[in-house]
Amino acid sequence: MQVSVANQHKGAAEGVVSLDLPRGWTATPSQAPVRFAREGEEATARFSIAPVTGVAAGEYSVKARVREGSATFDAGYDVVEY
């Protein structure tokens, strides 16, 4: 899974991307750092997701979050179906 993050801050910024997964699922890596030199710059974090063994076919929610200091951002994402 790819997560694209855009810097909305004036100037440089950095944060950590993680995924909110269904119970028992895992992501590798569990989190990924993103760094920006300027406003408007974009970065991509890549994750491999493994469902819990024996998961039934169906629709599951995976949500990306970016933590920057004490702030967390999780708005502005697209749903991708495979």
C-alpha positions, 0 to 999 in steps of 0.5 A: 500500500502506498500513502502519499502525504503533502506538506501543508506547512510553511517551510520544512516539516517532518512526521511519521506515517502509520496505518490503522488496521483491522485487529490482528493485521500487520503492516511492514514497516509499522511506521514510516518517516516523512520529511519535507523541505518546503510547503507543497512538497509530497512524500510517499510511504510504502507498506506491506499489509498482512491480514490475520490468518483465516480472514473471511472475504469482505470489505475492511477499513485501513486508514493512514495517519500522520503524526507530527509532534503532538498533532495527528492528521488523517483527512484527505484519503482515497479508497483503493479497491483491489 
